[in-house]
Amino acid sequence: MKILIVDDEPRITKYITQILNKWGHTSKSAATGKKALQIFKDNSFDMILLDIMLPDYKGYDLIPKFKNINSEIGIITMTGHNSRELEIKVRNQGILYYMVKPIETKNFKLILDHIKNKE
């Protein structure tokens, strides 16, 4: 799968990129919502891995923008600032999965494998 990683923490982006490559996926990354939208418009992706708290956007504000560009795009959100209200707000936008940081590698692989097998 080709995955767009949207996260403003370089260490997390680097880690996710490394494990995705190890698992045979390709990826591009963006540290801001604005950059992510531009990359998404210019490239084809199978999925977006989206941090909810970005410097210029909240992830839940980006979800409809991504879906306007490609209504079929699968989105996995991730956050280090979890709350029940936030989870409900994001899940109601039709995402594939809601992850709480830190990302557990084993569970992340299971999620990606499950999603890939459903395609």
N, C-alpha and C positions, 0 to 999 in steps of 0.2 A: 504494500500500500504506500501511497505518497501522502505524507502527513504534514500539515502546516502547524508548527509549534508557535504559540503566541504566549510569551512569558517575558517579563522584564527582569528576571533574575538570571544573569549569564551562567551561573553555576548549574542551575536547574536545566536551562536550555541545553547546555553542553552534555549533562548527564543523560537527558532524554534522547538527544541526538545519538549519542554513543550506543545506548541500548537498542534504539530503533534500528540503527545500522547493523548491529550484531544479530538482530532478529530478521534481517533481510528487507527492511523497509527503507524508504528514502524520505528525506524531510528537508524543509526550508524553515527558517525561523524569523520571527519579528518580535521586537521588544515593546512595540506600541500598537494600539489598535489601528491607528492611521496607516502605519506601514503594513500591518497584516492585511487590511482591506486592499491596499494597492497590490501586494503580492498575490492575493487571492484572485483579484480581477485579471491579472496577467498570466496566471498558471492554473493548471488543472490539479486538483487534490481529491483524494478519496475520503479524507477526514481532517478535522481541525481539533487540535488539543489546545484548549483555551483557558488561560488564567482569568479568573473573574476580576481581580484587582490589578488593573494596569494604570500607568501614570496618566494616560489621556482619556481612557474610557473604562467603564465597567463592562465586564464580559457580557452581562445580560443585555446591555445596550447594543453590543456588537452582533449578538445572535441573529436578530431580525435582518441586519444589514447583510450578513453572510448568506442568509436564506433567501434574500431578495436577489442575490447574484446567482445562487444555485440552490434551489429549494430542496434538492435531494442530499445536500451535504450532511454528513454525520458529524456531530460535535460532541466531544468529551470535554467537560469543564473540570477545572481543578482550582482549589482555593486553600489558603492557609488561614482564612478568616471565616470559619464555618459557623453558621447559625441555622436553625430550623426554618426561619423566615426566608433566608437567602436560598436555601436548598429548594424550598417549595417554589419560589419565584423562578429559579433557573429551570427546574424540572418541568414546569408548566410551559416552557418554550420548546419542547420537543427535542431535547438533547438525548444522546445515546446513554450517557453515564455521567454521574456527578462524583468526582474524586476529592478527597480531603488530603492535603499535603501533610506530612511528607508522603511521596508516592512509594508504595510498596511494589518493588519490581515484580515479584511473583504474581501478585494480583493484577498488575497492569498488563502483564503478558497474557494472563487468562482472559482478561477483558478484550484485548486486541484480537486474540485467536478466536474468541467467540463471535465477535463482530465480523471478522474476515470470513468465517465459516457460514455466516448467515447470508452473505452476498450472493 
